[in-house]
Amino acid sequence: MPGPKKIKASFIEPMLLLRTNSLPSGKNWLYELKLDGYRALAIKSGGRVELRSRNNNDFGGKYPRVVKALASLPDDTVVDGEIIALDPSGKPSFNLLQNYGSANAAIVYYLFDVLVLAGEDVRFQSLGVRRALLEARVLTVLDEPIRSSPELDASLPDLIASAAPKAWRD
């Protein structure tokens, strides 16, 4: 029986947020931190890594350390994530990211999804399966400044309570 059809890694338009009137909950949903950075796809094909914005603009020249750190990606792989700048206390700062180059800031690329892995299109797998592949076969071969975007393991009411300003909780 033949295996899955191999594809060449290339830019894939990322899925964007959908506006909703209520927060989804249940076993089919997961929650992550909002990092306040630039959405970016990393594409490795033919031994060459590209870092692209969600609008398919080149980020590679602006973040060469991230591109270099992605060199160990399996060939024909596409991952999705967010580039952020950290302030001196380790918190994300969009202002520092916008001024990167003139401001001294640590840049980190948080990965949250794999779309193509070693030539296999995995977009039709569940997010749980894709995140397991990301952890086992992608993040294990990468070093700083590449990190995993962790899942927040709590109920929706607990997450809302922890994010609400103290004045709202009193």
C-alpha positions as CSV (number, residue, x, y, z in Angstrom):
1,M,0.0,0.0,0.0
2,P,1.5,3.4,-1.0
3,G,2.3,6.0,1.8
4,P,1.0,9.5,1.9
5,K,1.7,11.7,-1.2
6,K,4.9,13.8,-0.6
7,I,4.5,17.6,-1.2
8,K,7.1,20.4,-1.5
9,A,7.0,22.9,1.3
10,S,5.8,26.3,0.3
11,F,4.0,29.3,1.7
12,I,0.5,28.4,3.1
13,E,-1.8,31.2,4.0
14,P,-2.3,30.8,7.7
15,M,-5.7,30.5,9.4
16,L,-6.7,33.7,11.1
17,L,-8.9,34.2,14.1
18,L,-12.6,34.1,13.6
19,R,-14.8,36.6,15.4
20,T,-17.3,35.1,17.8
21,N,-19.8,36.3,20.3
22,S,-18.8,33.7,23.0
23,L,-15.7,31.9,24.0
24,P,-15.6,28.2,22.8
25,S,-15.0,25.5,25.4
26,G,-14.9,21.8,25.6
27,K,-12.5,19.0,24.8
28,N,-12.0,20.1,21.2
29,W,-10.5,23.5,22.2
30,L,-7.2,24.5,23.6
31,Y,-6.0,27.8,24.9
32,E,-2.6,29.5,24.6
33,L,-1.1,32.8,25.7
34,K,-1.6,35.8,23.4
35,L,2.0,36.7,22.7
36,D,1.6,40.1,20.9
37,G,4.1,39.6,18.1
38,Y,4.2,39.0,14.4
39,R,2.7,35.8,12.9
40,A,5.3,34.0,10.9
41,L,5.6,30.8,8.9
42,A,9.0,29.1,8.6
43,I,9.4,27.1,5.4
44,K,12.3,24.7,4.7
45,S,12.7,23.4,1.2
46,G,15.7,22.3,-0.8
47,G,17.8,22.8,2.3
48,R,16.9,26.6,2.5
49,V,14.9,28.2,5.3
50,E,12.5,31.1,4.7
51,L,10.7,33.1,7.3
52,R,7.5,34.7,6.0
53,S,4.9,37.0,7.4
54,R,1.2,36.0,7.3
55,N,1.0,38.2,4.2
56,N,4.0,36.3,2.6
57,N,6.5,39.1,3.2
58,D,10.1,38.2,3.9
59,F,11.1,38.2,7.6
60,G,14.4,36.4,7.1
61,G,16.5,39.5,6.7
62,K,15.1,41.1,9.8
63,Y,15.4,38.0,12.0
64,P,18.5,36.2,10.8
65,R,19.1,34.5,14.2
66,V,15.7,32.9,14.0
67,V,16.4,31.7,10.4
68,K,19.7,30.2,11.5
69,A,18.1,28.4,14.4
70,L,15.6,26.8,12.0
71,A,18.3,25.2,9.9
72,S,17.7,21.8,11.6
73,L,14.1,21.7,10.5
74,P,13.4,18.6,8.4
75,D,13.5,19.4,4.7
76,D,10.1,20.2,3.1
77,T,8.6,21.3,6.4
78,V,6.3,24.3,7.2
79,V,5.7,25.5,10.8
80,D,3.5,28.3,12.1
81,G,4.3,30.5,15.0
82,E,4.8,34.0,16.3
83,I,7.9,36.2,16.6
84,I,8.1,38.2,19.7
85,A,10.5,40.5,21.5
86,L,11.1,40.2,25.2
87,D,11.7,43.2,27.5
88,P,14.4,43.0,30.2
89,S,11.9,41.3,32.6
90,G,11.1,38.6,30.1
91,K,7.6,39.9,29.1
92,P,6.6,40.2,25.4
93,S,6.8,43.8,24.1
94,F,5.3,44.7,20.8
95,N,6.9,48.1,21.0
96,L,10.4,46.5,21.2
97,L,9.5,44.2,18.3
98,Q,8.4,47.2,16.2
99,N,11.7,48.9,17.0
100,Y,13.9,45.8,16.7
101,G,17.2,46.8,15.2
102,S,17.3,50.1,17.0
103,A,16.3,48.6,20.4
104,N,18.2,45.9,22.1
105,A,15.7,43.1,22.7
106,A,15.7,39.3,22.8
107,I,13.8,37.8,19.9
108,V,12.0,34.5,20.3
109,Y,10.0,32.5,17.7
110,Y,7.2,30.5,19.5
111,L,5.9,27.6,17.4
112,F,2.3,26.5,17.8
113,D,1.6,24.3,14.7
114,V,3.2,22.2,12.0
115,L,1.4,22.2,8.6
116,V,3.8,20.1,6.5
117,L,6.3,17.7,8.0
118,A,9.1,16.2,5.9
119,G,6.9,16.5,2.8
120,E,3.7,15.2,4.4
121,D,0.8,17.5,4.5
122,V,-0.6,17.2,8.0
123,R,-3.1,20.0,8.0
124,F,-6.0,17.5,7.9
125,Q,-4.8,15.8,11.1
126,S,-6.3,17.0,14.4
127,L,-4.6,19.9,16.2
128,G,-3.6,17.5,18.9
129,V,-1.9,15.2,16.5
130,R,-0.1,18.1,14.8
131,R,1.1,19.5,18.2
132,A,2.4,16.1,19.2
133,L,4.3,16.0,15.9
134,L,5.6,19.5,16.5
135,E,6.9,18.5,20.0
136,A,8.3,15.1,19.0
137,R,9.8,15.8,15.5
138,V,10.4,19.5,15.2
139,L,11.1,21.1,18.5
140,T,13.5,18.3,19.5
141,V,15.9,19.3,16.7
142,L,15.7,23.1,17.3
143,D,17.4,25.3,19.8
144,E,17.0,28.9,21.1
145,P,15.5,31.2,20.1
146,I,12.8,28.7,19.0
147,R,10.3,27.7,21.7
148,S,7.0,25.9,22.0
149,S,3.9,27.9,22.6
150,P,2.5,26.0,25.6
151,E,-1.1,25.1,26.0
152,L,-2.8,26.6,29.1
153,D,-4.1,23.6,31.0
154,A,-7.1,25.0,32.9
155,S,-10.9,25.3,32.5
156,L,-12.3,28.2,30.6
157,P,-13.8,29.8,33.8
158,D,-10.4,29.5,35.6
159,L,-8.5,31.1,32.6
160,I,-11.0,34.0,32.5
161,A,-10.7,34.5,36.3
162,S,-6.9,34.5,36.1
163,A,-6.8,37.0,33.2
164,A,-9.5,39.4,34.6
165,P,-8.2,42.5,36.4
166,K,-8.2,42.1,40.2
167,A,-10.9,44.9,40.4
168,W,-13.3,42.7,38.4
169,R,-12.7,39.7,40.7
170,D,-13.3,41.6,44.0
